[in-house]
Amino acid sequence: MQLMIEIPDEQASRLGLDREEMQKLVSQFLTQIPLLAVADELIAFLGGGPQAREIVAFQVSENSQSRVRNLLEKSRAGTLNGDEETELNAVESLNHLFALIKARAWRHLGSAA
């Protein structure tokens, strides 16, 4: 099975990435992250070609935030099962990736002013 994600060159350049950098970044994270509601929300959002200001303001749904809070509570209590630990690790990776994307968007907003 092959998955193709098309990100317009203009969108990638707004994030300060060339085509190869974007492909490498997306590939690295997609191969490490199971399909989660959080991932689905991010993919849908980014697939819509948001502007830098929209990227900076983006937050996942309350349902996804609640799920992450639940996983974090279970982690603190030491009661995560294997699947939940995998899910939490994946969410942490997605959070890191999106933090990098937001940082690039912020930088773009600053240079556009």
GICOR-V723642 format. One record per pair of residues at least 12 apart in sequence whose C-alpha atoms are under 8 Angstrom apart, sorted by sequence separation. I is the first residue (numbers start at 1). J is the second residue. D is the distance in Angstrom with one decimal. If there is no record, write none. Layout:
i j d
I J D
I J D
This chain:
i j d
71 84 6.9
72 88 7.6
71 88 6.4
42 60 7.5
41 60 6.6
41 61 7.9
68 88 7.2
38 60 6.7
68 91 7.7
38 64 5.9
37 64 6.8
15 52 7.7
11 49 6.4
14 52 7.3
11 50 7.9
7 47 7.1
11 51 8.0
6 47 7.9
8 49 7.9
7 49 7.7
55 101 7.8
56 102 5.3
55 102 6.1
56 103 8.0
56 105 6.4
52 102 7.9
55 105 6.7
56 106 6.7
36 87 7.7
39 91 7.9
53 105 7.2
34 87 7.4
38 91 7.3
52 105 4.8
53 106 7.8
52 106 7.1
39 94 7.2
34 90 6.8
52 108 7.0
53 109 7.2
33 90 5.1
52 109 6.6
32 90 7.3
33 93 7.6
33 94 7.8
29 93 7.4
29 94 7.5
29 97 7.8
15 101 6.9
16 104 6.6
15 104 5.4
15 105 5.7
14 105 7.3
16 108 7.7
15 108 7.0
14 108 6.7
